[in-house]
Amino acid sequence: MKRSGLPELPVTAVLPALAKALETGSSAVLVAPPGAGKTTLVPLALLDASWLGGGRILLLEPRRLAARAAARRMASLLGEEPGGIVGYAMRMENRVSARTRIMVVTEGILARMILDDPELKGVSAVIFDEFHERSLDGDFGLALALDVQGALRPDLRLLVMSATLDGARVARLLGAAPVIESQGRSFPVEIRHQERPAGMPIEDAMAKAIRDALADETGSVLAFLPGQREIERTAERLEGRVGADTDVVPLYGMLDGKAQDAAIRPSPAGRRKVVLATAIAETSITIDGVRVIVDSGLSRLPKYEPATGLTRLETVRVSRASAEQRAGRAGRTQPGVAIRLWRAEQTAALPAFTPPEILEADLSGLVLDCAAFGVSDPSTMAFLDPPPAPALAEARSLLADLDAIDADGRLTEGGNAMRKLALPVRLAHMVAEAARSGQAADAATLAVLLTERGLGGDSADLDRRLMRFHSEKSPRAIAARQLAERLAKTPTRSETAPHPSPLPVKDGERGASAVRPASFSPSLRGEGPAGDEGRLDRAGSLLLHAFPDRIAKARGERGRFVLVNGRGAVLDAADPLAGAAFLVVADLQGKAQGARIASAATVEEEEIRAARAPHLERRTETAFDPEKRSVRVRETVKLGAIVLSERMLPAPKGPDADRAILDAIRQHGVSLLPWSRETETLRQRLSWLHRGLGAPWPDVSDTALVARLDDWLSPFLSGEASFARIDTSALHNGLMSLVPHDLQRKVGQLAPTHFDAPSGSHVPIRYDGEWPVLAIRVQELFGLDRHPAIAGGAVPLTLELLSPAHRPIQTTRDLPGFWRGSWADVRSDMRGRYPKHVWPEDPVSAAATSRAKPRVK
């Protein structure tokens, strides 16, 4: 199968086998290395297939740059410009006409087309190019296409093409489709290793390697760096340090189409080029004149964290497959050199392939589209790798919060409105909600600004970027405002009149969308007469509908914030936003804890309260103030981890106060209570009776009293929220209430508070130890010939015998034995110490006294 006029490329040899596979079957897999010509020759060759009929061929490319380049290359082979037999469609750019037979699109467009027309009328074949990149949109598009082919369009041809891919695995997914392999054509590439010294910034190592390569080699240089920031820094280090005949040009996704085209255009005769590129240049495009590759070995990939709901860009080592793809760019048109900035032995440690995006991405858009397709569980579809359950659960939770799906996973009216907008789900919800209050234009402008990086500058303050965006006159800015206008006019509710123009088509580049051009009205500001630029309503109030979980409140140090989910986020202290009280964060970069705020807008507390009213948690907390020994009441209004406000309320009265007192005791213990000596003694007496006699004498330990607060203390409280105002009688009465009524009169009999001494003194008995203790001066027991006892004489008191100065002399539980034994030695010692006191030889026959001898007159 060869269409006349097409060049001879390596893939030409397998075109007959491919034609036969698609003539006799509905699917095929083509594995062909870079430079084989599969992207341009295969679609053109299929134009003569009998099964094509009058239908179109869709060629899916993972990036806009590759889509434009492929369409232009095919059109040039036919002697045309894009828009004739070959056209392309993508976000903010469209070259398609009624003559178009091959339409090159970015991957997400296929999903949009199938969701809008499940039969894919007018399409005869879908070709998935560079499928090894395994984008989420590519995987989902193939799963949808397989569903359409199996249920509605058995005549639909599906062809999966890749440079590095497990063809057999994809073939099984396609129902045992034939695998056709092309050997490709490439020139020899010498691999060199130039390890980056430890601690050297990648841009310094890259700039040095490029300068060395320009000095040692001929031809142009293609350098791979992880992202835009590193590209710009490398360009700064090369400025003025390369030859006058050498141009340094960037190539990354956020450049406008003209700048990207300039990067891949052949250099004029006599000039060289250094292209500083991200992974965008790995596949699908050929940059003429390049024979030197310098590979940093790094790539920047989005990593979604279901636990936080955040997607962050992470710089990682490239896979071996990517490293081979990059090196192969040096041998596309002539022998070349690939310089790798790592040791040769490190290559074996690289992962074999880049992880499929479906395993790392936010799946909320996927779940929404599946719901629109009538599939509540995406894992039931034919994915090469099934979507992870945690990410699916997080996506369902977010969509439910946005009222996009119901409890059964079915699309709601709000979800359908969001899907029509062809934006990431959060931004779609923002625009749909804003439309209700007449702010659709403002919200759509903000949504486009957020999905088209680089517009409006790089300030973190989205209000500032919006003001600048309104006045930008670049073709890309004008096209972006036109897109915003069309989005704003998209009907989002079932009762809205049908829209006269085609719906936006999802692009797949981070939720982008592609639409046909439409006339632009100056109503979006910035394209009207001078002075009509204006300023849209505060971005923060709109972002509340897109990122309610990323509302942030300032905390402590300037530039530090806490998000609703409890995570921290930081801004440079010098940034004007760093002093804001509240922000809504649209983009976070770095680790989840302490992530850097890349874009945000200020918002007022009143706006937060109004927008998130159903989610505010108003809580009244009662706490004990140890210093004031009283209960204090604080009312807080919280949104997740953010405290919006707090205030002190008057102390409670009555039952509320009593409950607060009891709660404080449960938390801090019964030591808070104002125990008097009398009540403490009563508690000790009851404790002694419980230990000695057991039930029904009550347990009055700390643990037991806390457990039974409602029984013994609550009935005797007086409704005051201060411990100082609890009367001691409440404690006394409460403790006695624990004693059975018939035993209450026996407390004094069994455990008396005092001992009546022979001297007439009323001496207190202590119950704070294992046995009751009577501390008494020995003279007050003269004349007593039996040991003092309580509990009807059953329990002897432990006597702490004291001197006249109340110093311990001896402890005994046998007073008669003491008189007979140790008394003689004690008497001798006491007579010398206290000569004014009476110290009889026979204390049993002496009269008890609490005084010294009377003075002699």
C-alpha positions in Angstrom: 0.0 0.0 0.0 1.8 3.1 -1.2 0.2 6.4 -2.2 2.0 8.0 -5.1 4.3 10.9 -4.4 5.1 9.8 -0.8 8.7 9.5 0.3 10.4 6.2 0.9 10.8 5.8 4.7 11.4 2.7 6.8 7.7 2.3 7.6 6.9 2.1 3.9 8.1 -1.6 4.0 5.3 -2.6 6.4 2.4 -0.6 4.9 1.1 -3.5 2.9 1.0 -5.7 6.0 -0.8 -2.9 7.9 -3.3 -2.5 5.0 -4.1 -6.1 5.1 -4.5 -6.2 8.9 -7.0 -3.3 8.8 -8.8 -4.7 5.7 -9.4 -8.0 7.4 -9.7 -6.9 11.0 -10.8 -3.9 13.0 -7.6 -3.2 15.0 -3.9 -3.4 14.7 -0.7 -2.4 16.6 2.3 -0.8 14.9 5.6 -0.6 16.7 8.1 1.6 14.9 11.2 3.4 16.2 11.7 7.2 16.0 12.4 8.3 12.5 10.5 5.5 10.8 7.9 7.8 9.3 4.8 6.3 10.9 3.2 9.6 12.0 3.1 11.1 8.5 3.1 8.2 6.1 0.5 5.8 7.8 -2.5 8.2 7.8 -1.7 9.3 4.2 -1.4 5.7 3.0 -4.8 4.8 4.6 -6.6 7.4 2.5 -6.8 4.8 -0.3 -8.3 2.0 1.9 -11.7 0.8 0.6 -13.1 0.5 4.1 -12.6 4.2 4.7 -15.5 5.2 2.6 -16.2 8.9 3.0 -15.2 8.9 6.7 -12.4 10.8 8.3 -9.2 9.5 9.9 -8.5 10.9 13.4 -4.8 11.0 14.3 -4.3 11.5 18.0 -1.1 13.2 19.2 -0.1 13.7 22.8 0.9 17.4 22.4 -0.2 20.4 20.4 3.3 20.9 19.0 3.3 17.4 17.6 -0.2 17.8 16.2 0.6 21.0 14.3 3.9 19.6 13.1 2.4 16.3 11.9 -0.5 18.1 10.1 1.9 20.5 8.4 4.3 17.7 7.3 1.5 15.6 5.8 -0.1 18.6 4.1 3.2 19.6 2.6 3.6 16.1 1.2 0.3 16.6 -0.6 1.4 20.1 -1.8 -1.2 21.8 0.5 -1.4 23.9 3.6 -3.2 22.5 6.7 -7.0 22.9 6.4 -7.3 21.0 3.1 -7.2 17.2 3.0 -5.1 17.3 6.2 -6.2 19.6 9.0 -5.8 19.9 12.8 -7.9 21.0 15.8 -6.7 21.9 19.2 -7.2 24.5 21.9 -7.5 28.0 20.5 -6.4 26.8 17.0 -8.3 25.0 14.2 -7.5 24.3 10.6 -10.3 22.0 9.4 -12.6 22.3 6.4 -15.2 20.2 4.6 -12.4 18.8 2.5 -10.5 17.5 5.5 -10.1 13.7 5.5 -7.3 13.4 8.0 -7.8 15.4 11.2 -4.9 15.6 13.6 -6.1 16.3 17.2 -4.7 16.3 20.7 -5.7 13.2 22.6 -8.5 14.6 24.8 -10.6 15.6 21.8 -11.5 12.0 21.1 -13.2 11.6 24.5 -15.1 14.8 24.0 -16.3 13.6 20.5 -17.4 10.2 21.7 -19.2 11.7 24.7 -21.1 14.1 22.4 -21.6 11.4 19.7 -21.1 7.8 20.9 -21.4 6.5 17.3 -18.6 8.8 16.0 -20.5 9.5 12.8 -18.2 10.5 10.0 -15.1 8.9 11.5 -13.8 5.6 10.0 -10.5 5.2 11.8 -8.8 6.4 15.0 -5.0 6.3 15.1 -3.3 6.6 18.5 0.2 7.9 17.9 3.0 7.8 20.4 0.8 5.7 22.7 3.9 4.7 24.7 3.6 8.1 26.5 0.6 6.6 28.2 -1.2 9.9 28.9 -4.5 9.7 30.8 -6.4 11.1 27.8 -4.8 8.6 25.5 -5.7 5.7 27.8 -9.2 6.9 28.3 -9.7 7.7 24.6 -8.7 4.1 23.7 -11.0 2.6 26.4 -13.9 4.7 25.0 -13.1 3.8 21.4 -13.0 0.1 22.3 -16.4 0.5 23.9 -17.8 2.2 20.8 -16.3 -0.4 18.5 -17.7 -3.3 20.5 -21.2 -1.9 21.0 -22.0 0.5 18.1 -19.4 0.6 15.5 -17.8 -2.8 14.6 -16.6 -1.2 11.4 -14.5 1.4 13.2 -10.8 0.8 12.7 -8.4 1.4 15.7 -4.7 1.6 15.2 -2.2 2.0 18.1 1.3 3.2 17.1 4.3 3.6 19.3 8.1 3.7 19.3 8.7 1.9 22.5 5.8 -0.2 23.7 4.9 -3.7 24.8 3.0 -4.4 21.6 1.7 -7.8 22.7 0.1 -6.3 25.8 -1.7 -3.7 23.8 -2.7 -6.3 21.2 -4.4 -8.3 23.9 -6.4 -5.2 25.0 -7.5 -4.8 21.4 -8.8 -8.4 21.2 -5.7 -10.2 19.9 -5.0 -7.6 17.2 -2.0 -8.3 14.9 1.3 -6.6 15.9 3.3 -5.1 13.0 6.9 -4.0 13.5 9.0 -1.6 11.5 12.8 -1.7 11.8 13.0 2.0 11.3 16.0 4.0 10.1 18.5 5.9 12.2 22.1 6.9 11.9 24.7 5.9 14.4 24.6 7.8 17.7 27.7 7.9 19.9 26.7 7.9 23.6 29.0 9.9 25.9 28.7 10.4 29.6 29.6 13.6 31.4 28.6 13.3 35.0 27.3 16.4 36.7 29.4 17.1 39.7 27.6 16.8 43.1 26.0 20.0 44.1 26.3 21.7 40.7 22.9 23.2 39.6 21.6 21.4 36.5 21.6 24.6 34.5 25.3 25.2 35.2 26.2 21.7 34.1 24.0 21.9 31.0 25.4 25.3 29.9 28.9 23.9 30.2 28.1 20.7 28.3 26.4 22.8 25.5 29.4 25.1 25.2 31.8 22.1 25.0 29.6 20.4 22.4 29.4 23.6 20.2 33.2 23.8 20.3 33.8 20.1 19.6 30.9 19.1 17.2 29.2 20.4 14.2 25.5 20.9 13.7 22.8 22.1 16.0 22.2 21.0 19.6 19.0 19.8 21.3 19.2 19.9 25.1 16.6 18.2 27.4 15.8 20.0 30.7 13.1 19.2 33.2 11.1 22.4 33.0 10.7 26.0 31.9 12.5 27.4 34.9 15.7 25.4 34.2 15.4 26.3 30.5 15.3 30.0 31.3 18.3 29.8 33.7 20.3 27.8 31.1 19.6 30.4 28.5 20.8 33.1 30.8 24.1 31.3 31.3 24.6 30.8 27.6 23.8 34.5 26.7 26.9 36.0 25.2 28.9 32.8 25.5 28.1 31.1 22.2 29.1 32.0 18.7 27.6 34.8 16.8 26.3 32.2 14.3 24.3 30.3 17.0 20.7 31.0 18.1 19.5 29.8 21.5 15.7 29.1 21.5 13.4 27.6 24.1 10.8 24.9 23.5 8.2 24.0 26.1 4.5 23.5 26.3 3.4 27.0 27.5 5.0 28.8 24.5 2.6 30.0 21.9 2.4 28.1 18.6 4.6 30.6 16.7 7.4 30.3 19.2 7.2 26.5 19.2 7.2 26.4 15.4 10.3 28.7 15.3 12.1 26.3 17.6 11.7 23.3 15.3 12.1 25.2 12.0 15.4 24.5 10.2 18.1 27.1 10.8 19.0 29.4 8.0 22.1 28.4 6.0 25.3 29.1 7.8 23.7 29.3 11.3 23.4 26.8 14.2 20.7 26.4 16.8 20.6 25.4 20.4 17.1 24.2 21.3 16.5 24.1 25.1 13.5 21.8 25.4 11.4 19.8 27.9 10.2 16.3 27.2 7.9 17.9 24.6 10.7 17.2 22.1 11.2 13.5 22.8 8.8 12.1 20.2 6.7 13.0 17.1 8.8 15.9 15.9 12.1 16.2 14.0 14.3 19.3 14.4 16.3 19.5 11.2 20.0 20.0 11.6 20.2 18.5 15.1 23.0 16.0 15.5 24.0 16.7 19.2 21.8 15.8 22.1 22.6 16.9 25.7 20.4 15.1 28.2 20.0 16.2 31.8 18.4 12.9 32.6 15.6 14.7 34.4 11.9 15.2 33.7 9.1 16.9 35.6 6.0 14.8 36.1 2.7 15.5 37.9 2.2 13.5 41.0 -1.3 13.4 42.5 -1.7 12.8 46.3 -5.1 11.4 47.1 -4.6 12.0 50.8 -4.3 15.8 50.2 -6.2 16.2 46.9 -3.2 18.1 45.5 -1.2 17.5 42.3 2.4 18.6 42.5 5.1 18.6 39.9 8.0 16.4 40.8 11.4 16.3 39.2 12.4 12.7 38.6 15.0 10.7 36.7 13.9 9.8 33.2 13.1 6.2 32.3 15.5 4.2 30.1 12.9 4.3 27.3 12.9 8.1 27.4 16.7 8.3 27.5 16.8 6.1 24.4 14.2 8.3 22.7 16.1 11.4 23.5 19.4 10.0 22.3 17.7 8.8 19.1 16.9 12.4 18.1 20.7 12.9 17.4 20.5 10.3 14.6 17.4 11.3 12.8 19.1 12.8 9.7 22.8 12.1 10.1 25.3 10.4 12.5 25.2 12.2 15.9 26.3 12.4 19.5 24.2 12.0 22.7 25.8 13.5 25.8 24.3 12.3 29.1 24.9 14.2 32.3 25.3 11.0 34.4 27.6 8.0 34.8 27.2 5.2 32.4 26.4 2.6 35.1 23.5 4.7 36.4 21.6 4.0 33.2 20.8 0.5 34.3 19.2 1.8 37.5 16.7 4.0 35.7 13.1 2.8 35.6 12.3 0.9 32.3 9.4 3.2 31.4 7.7 6.4 32.6 4.7 5.4 34.8 1.4 5.7 33.0 -0.3 8.9 33.9 -3.5 7.1 35.0 -1.5 5.7 38.0 -0.3 9.2 39.1 -3.0 11.6 38.1 -6.1 13.3 39.5 -8.9 11.2 38.2 -11.8 13.6 38.8 -12.1 14.5 35.1 -12.0 10.8 34.1 -14.8 9.9 36.6 -16.9 12.8 35.4 -16.5 11.8 31.8 -17.2 8.2 32.6 -20.4 9.3 34.4 -21.4 11.2 31.3 -20.8 8.0 29.3 -23.1 6.1 31.7 -20.2 4.3 33.5 -20.2 4.8 37.3 -17.1 2.7 37.8 -14.2 3.5 35.5 -12.3 0.3 36.5 -14.9 -1.7 34.5 -13.6 -0.2 31.3 -10.8 -1.6 29.1 -7.8 0.2 30.4 -4.3 -1.1 29.9 -3.7 -0.3 33.5 -6.7 0.0 35.8 -7.1 3.3 37.7 -6.0 3.2 41.3 -8.8 2.8 43.9 -7.6 5.6 46.2 -7.5 8.1 43.4 -10.9 7.0 42.2 -12.3 7.4 45.7 -10.9 10.9 46.1 -12.2 11.8 42.6 -15.7 10.6 43.5 -15.6 12.5 46.8 -14.6 15.8 45.1 -17.3 15.4 42.4 -19.9 14.7 45.1 -18.8 17.8 46.9 -19.2 19.8 43.7 -22.7 18.2 43.1 -21.5 16.7 39.8 -22.5 13.1 40.6 -25.1 11.6 42.9 -24.6 8.9 45.5 -24.8 6.2 42.8 -22.1 7.9 40.7 -24.6 9.1 38.1 -24.2 12.5 36.4 -26.2 15.3 37.9 -27.5 18.3 36.1 -24.7 20.3 37.6 -22.2 17.6 36.5 -23.6 17.8 32.9 -23.2 21.6 33.0 -19.5 21.1 34.1 -18.8 18.6 31.3 -20.1 20.9 28.7 -17.5 23.5 29.6 -14.6 21.2 28.8 -12.5 22.4 31.6 -10.9 20.7 34.6 -13.7 19.8 36.9 -12.9 22.5 39.6 -12.7 25.3 37.0 -15.8 24.0 35.2 -17.7 24.1 38.5 -16.5 27.7 39.1 -17.7 28.8 35.7 -21.0 27.0 36.0 -21.6 28.6 39.5 -20.6 32.0 38.3 -23.0 31.8 35.4 -25.9 31.8 38.0 -24.9 35.2 39.2 -24.0 36.7 35.8 -20.3 36.3 36.3 -19.7 33.7 33.6 -17.4 35.9 31.6 -15.2 36.8 34.5 -15.0 33.1 35.6 -14.3 31.9 32.1 -11.5 34.4 31.7 -9.9 33.3 35.0 -10.3 29.6 34.0 -8.5 30.2 30.7 -5.7 32.1 32.5 -5.2 29.1 34.9 -5.2 26.5 32.1 -3.0 28.5 29.7 0.2 29.0 31.7 2.3 32.1 31.0 -0.5 34.5 30.2 -0.6 37.6 32.4 2.9 37.1 33.6 4.2 34.9 36.4 3.0 36.7 39.6 1.5 34.6 42.3 -1.3 37.2 42.6 -4.0 36.1 40.2 -5.7 39.5 40.4 -2.5 41.2 39.1 -2.2 38.6 36.3 -5.7 39.1 35.2 -5.3 42.9 35.0 -2.2 42.3 32.8 -3.9 39.6 30.8 -6.7 42.0 29.8 -4.2 44.4 28.1 -1.9 41.8 26.4 -2.1 42.0 22.6 -0.2 38.9 21.6 -2.0 36.5 19.3 -2.1 33.9 22.0 -3.7 36.3 24.5 -6.3 37.4 22.0 -7.1 33.7 21.2 -7.3 33.0 24.9 -9.8 35.8 25.5 -11.8 34.5 22.5 -11.9 31.1 24.1 -13.0 32.6 27.4 -15.9 34.3 25.6 -17.0 31.1 24.0 -16.8 29.2 27.3 -18.9 32.0 29.0 -21.6 31.5 26.3 -21.7 27.7 26.7 -25.1 26.7 28.0 -24.7 25.0 31.3 -28.3 24.3 32.4 -30.9 22.1 30.8 -33.3 25.0 30.6 -30.8 27.1 28.6 -31.4 27.5 24.9 -29.2 25.3 22.7 -25.8 26.9 21.8 -25.6 27.6 18.0 -21.8 26.8 17.7 -19.9 23.5 18.4 -19.0 22.8 22.0 -15.4 23.1 23.2 -13.4 20.0 22.7 -11.3 18.6 25.4 -7.6 18.8 24.6 -5.9 16.6 27.1 -3.1 19.0 28.0 -3.9 19.5 31.7 -7.6 19.9 31.1 -7.3 22.1 28.0 -9.9 22.3 25.3 -10.0 23.0 21.6 -12.7 24.9 19.8 -13.4 26.3 16.4 -12.6 30.0 16.0 -15.5 32.3 16.7 -15.8 36.1 16.5 -14.8 37.9 19.6 -16.8 40.5 21.4 -15.1 43.2 23.4 -17.3 42.4 26.4 -14.5 40.5 28.1 -12.4 43.7 28.4 -9.1 44.3 26.9 -10.2 44.2 23.2 -12.6 47.2 23.4 -11.8 50.9 23.2 -9.0 52.3 25.2 -9.9 52.7 28.9 -12.4 49.8 28.7 -10.1 47.2 30.1 -11.7 47.4 33.6 -11.0 44.7 36.2 -13.1 41.7 36.8 -14.6 40.9 40.2 -12.1 39.7 42.7 -10.6 36.4 41.6 -10.7 35.0 45.1 -14.5 35.1 45.3 -14.7 33.1 42.0 -12.0 30.6 43.1 -14.0 29.7 46.2 -16.2 27.6 43.9 -13.1 25.9 42.3 -10.8 25.3 45.3 -12.9 25.3 48.5 -10.4 22.9 50.0 -7.5 25.3 49.4 -8.8 28.3 51.3 -5.8 29.4 53.4 -5.5 31.5 56.5 -2.4 33.4 57.6 -0.6 32.0 60.6 2.2 33.4 62.6 5.2 34.4 60.4 4.5 36.5 57.3 4.0 34.3 54.2 2.9 31.2 56.1 -0.6 29.9 55.7 -2.6 26.9 56.8 -5.1 25.3 54.4 -8.6 24.0 55.1 -7.2 20.4 55.0 -4.6 21.3 57.7 -1.6 21.3 55.4 0.8 24.2 55.4 1.7 26.5 52.5 4.2 29.2 52.1 4.8 32.4 50.1 8.0 34.4 49.8 7.7 37.0 52.6 8.4 39.8 50.1 5.4 38.8 47.9 2.6 41.3 48.3 0.2 38.4 48.9 2.3 37.3 51.9 0.5 39.7 54.2 -3.1 38.7 53.3 -5.3 37.4 56.0 -7.1 34.9 53.7 -6.2 33.4 50.3 -7.7 30.9 47.9 -4.8 28.9 46.4 -5.1 27.8 42.8 -1.7 26.2 42.4 0.7 24.6 44.9 4.1 23.3 44.1 6.5 21.1 46.1 5.8 18.8 49.0 2.4 18.7 50.6 3.7 20.0 53.9 5.1 23.5 53.4 4.2 23.5 49.7 5.0 26.7 47.8 2.0 28.8 46.6 2.4 29.4 42.9 -0.9 31.2 42.3 -3.6 32.5 44.6 -6.0 35.4 45.2 -7.1 37.3 48.3 -10.5 36.7 49.7 -12.5 38.3 52.5 -13.7 36.3 55.5 -17.3 37.4 54.7 -17.0 35.9 51.2 -15.8 32.6 52.7 -18.6 32.5 55.2 -21.2 33.2 52.4 -19.8 30.7 49.9 -19.1 27.9 52.4 -22.0 28.5 54.9 -23.2 24.8 54.8 -19.7 23.7 55.7 -19.0 26.0 58.6 -18.7 24.3 62.0 -19.9 26.4 64.9 -18.7 24.9 68.1 -19.2 26.0 71.7 -16.3 24.7 73.9 -16.3 24.8 77.6 -13.0 24.7 79.3 -11.6 24.9 82.8 -9.3 27.9 83.6 -6.8 26.6 86.2 -5.8 30.1 87.2 -9.3 31.4 87.9 -10.6 28.0 89.0 -13.7 28.6 86.9 -15.3 27.3 83.7 -15.0 29.5 80.6 -17.0 29.2 77.4 -15.5 29.9 74.0 -17.4 29.9 70.7 -15.4 29.1 67.5 -16.4 29.1 63.9 -14.2 26.7 61.8 -13.9 25.7 58.2 -11.9 22.5 58.3 -8.6 23.2 60.1 -9.1 27.0 59.8 -10.5 29.0 62.7 -12.5 31.9 61.2 -13.4 33.4 64.5 -13.6 32.8 68.2 -15.1 34.7 71.1 -15.6 34.3 74.9 -19.2 33.8 76.0 -20.6 34.5 79.5 -20.1 31.7 82.0 -23.0 29.2 82.0 -25.6 29.2 84.8 -27.9 26.5 86.2 -27.7 23.0 84.7 -25.3 24.1 82.0 -22.9 25.3 84.7 -23.3 22.1 86.7 -22.5 20.0 83.6 -19.4 22.2 82.9 -18.2 21.6 86.5 -18.7 17.9 86.1 -16.9 17.8 82.7 -14.0 19.7 84.2 -13.7 17.2 87.0 -13.8 14.3 84.6 -11.0 15.9 82.7 -8.8 17.1 85.6 -9.9 15.0 88.6 -11.5 15.6 91.9 -8.6 17.6 93.2 -10.3 20.7 91.6 -13.0 20.5 94.3 -12.7 22.8 97.4 -12.0 20.1 100.0 -12.1 21.4 103.5 -10.3 19.6 106.4 -13.7 18.3 107.5 -14.7 17.0 104.1 -11.3 15.5 103.5 -11.5 13.7 106.9 -14.9 12.4 106.1 -13.6 11.0 102.8 -10.7 9.4 104.6 -13.0 7.8 107.2 -15.3 6.4 104.5 -12.3 5.1 102.6 -11.0 3.3 105.7 -14.4 1.8 106.3 -14.5 0.6 102.7 -11.1 -1.0 103.0 -11.8 -2.6 106.2 -15.5 -3.7 105.8 -16.0 -3.6 102.1 -19.5 -3.1 100.6 -21.9 -1.5 101.1 -19.4 1.0 102.5 -18.7 3.1 99.4 -15.4 3.3 97.4 -14.4 7.0 97.5 -11.1 6.8 95.6 -10.5 9.4 92.9 -11.4 7.0 90.2 -14.6 5.9 91.9 -15.7 9.4 92.7 -15.2 10.6 89.1 -17.1 7.6 87.8 -20.1 8.4 90.0 -20.2 12.2 89.8 -23.8 12.2 88.7 -24.7 10.2 91.8 -23.0 12.1 94.6 -22.1 15.6 93.5 -24.5 16.6 90.8 -27.6 16.7 93.0 -25.8 19.1 95.4 -24.4 21.7 93.0 -26.0 25.1 92.9 -25.6 26.1 89.2 -22.4 28.2 89.6 -19.6 27.7 87.0 -16.9 28.4 89.6 -15.2 25.9 91.9 -14.7 28.6 94.5 -18.5 28.9 94.8 -19.1 25.3 95.6 -20.0 25.1 99.2 -18.2 22.5 101.3 -21.5 21.3 102.6 -22.2 20.0 99.1 -19.2 17.8 99.3 -20.1 16.6 102.8 -23.7 15.8 101.8 -22.6 14.3 98.5 -20.2 11.9 100.2 -22.7 10.9 102.8 -25.3 10.3 100.1 -23.1 7.4 99.0 -23.5 5.7 102.3 -26.7 3.6 102.6 -29.2 5.4 104.8 -29.2 2.8 107.6 -25.4 3.0 107.9 -25.1 6.7 107.9 -25.6 7.0 111.7 -22.9 4.3 112.2 -20.2 6.3 110.6 -19.6 8.3 113.8 -19.7 5.1 115.9 -17.3 3.0 113.8 -15.0 5.8 112.7 -15.3 8.7 115.1 -13.6 12.0 114.3 -12.1 12.5 117.7 -10.9 10.7 120.8 -11.9 12.0 124.3 -8.6 11.9 126.3 -8.5 11.4 130.1 -7.2 14.9 130.2 -10.4 16.2 128.8 -9.0 17.1 125.5 -10.9 16.3 122.2 -8.1 15.0 120.0 -8.7 14.4 116.3 -8.2 10.9 114.8 -6.4 10.6 111.4 -7.6 8.2 108.8 -5.0 8.9 106.1 -3.0 5.7 106.5 -3.6 2.0 106.7 -4.7 2.3 110.3 -6.4 5.1 112.3 -3.8 7.3 114.1 -4.1 9.3 117.3 -1.3 11.8 117.8 -1.5 12.9 121.4 0.8 14.2 124.2 1.8 11.3 126.4 0.7 13.2 129.6 -2.9 13.3 128.5 -3.1 9.5 128.7 -1.9 9.3 132.4 -4.3 7.1 134.3 -5.4 5.1 131.3 -4.7 1.4 131.8 -6.2 0.1 128.4 -5.3 0.9 124.8 -7.6 3.4 123.0 -9.8 1.7 120.3 -12.6 2.5 117.9 -15.3 0.5 116.1 -16.7 -0.8 119.3 -13.3 -1.5 120.7 -12.4 -3.8 117.8 -9.8 -1.6 116.1 -6.9 -0.3 118.3 -5.7 3.2 117.4 -2.1 3.7 116.4 -0.8 6.0 119.1 1.8 8.6 118.1 3.0 9.7 121.6 4.2 13.2 121.7 6.3 15.4 124.0 5.0 18.6 125.6 6.4 20.3 122.5 4.5 18.0 120.2 7.6 16.1 119.1 7.3 12.3 118.5 8.4 10.1 121.4 7.2 6.7 120.4 4.6 4.9 118.4 2.7 2.1 119.9 -0.5 -0.1 119.6 -0.1 -1.4 123.1 -0.3 1.4 125.7 -0.3 -0.9 128.8 2.9 -2.5 127.5 4.4 0.9 126.9 3.7 1.9 130.5 5.3 -1.2 131.8 8.3 -1.2 129.5 9.6 1.8 127.7 8.1 4.4 130.0 11.0 4.4 132.5 13.5 5.5 129.8 11.1 8.0 128.3 10.4 9.5 131.8 14.1 9.9 132.4 14.6 11.7 129.2 11.5 13.9 129.5 12.4 15.0 133.1 15.7 16.4 131.9 14.1 18.1 128.9 10.9 19.4 130.5 11.5 19.8 134.2 8.4 21.9 134.7 6.1 19.0 133.8 5.0 16.1 136.0 6.6 12.8 135.1 5.3 10.1 137.5 7.0 6.8 138.0 3.6 5.1 137.8 1.6 6.8 135.0 -1.4 4.5 135.4 -2.1 5.9 138.9 -1.3 9.5 138.0 -3.8 12.1 136.9 -3.8 13.0 133.2 -2.9 16.6 132.4 -2.4 18.9 129.5 -0.4 21.5 131.5 2.9 21.9 133.3 3.2 21.8 137.1 1.6 24.8 138.9 4.0 27.6 139.8 5.0 27.7 143.6 3.9 31.1 145.1 
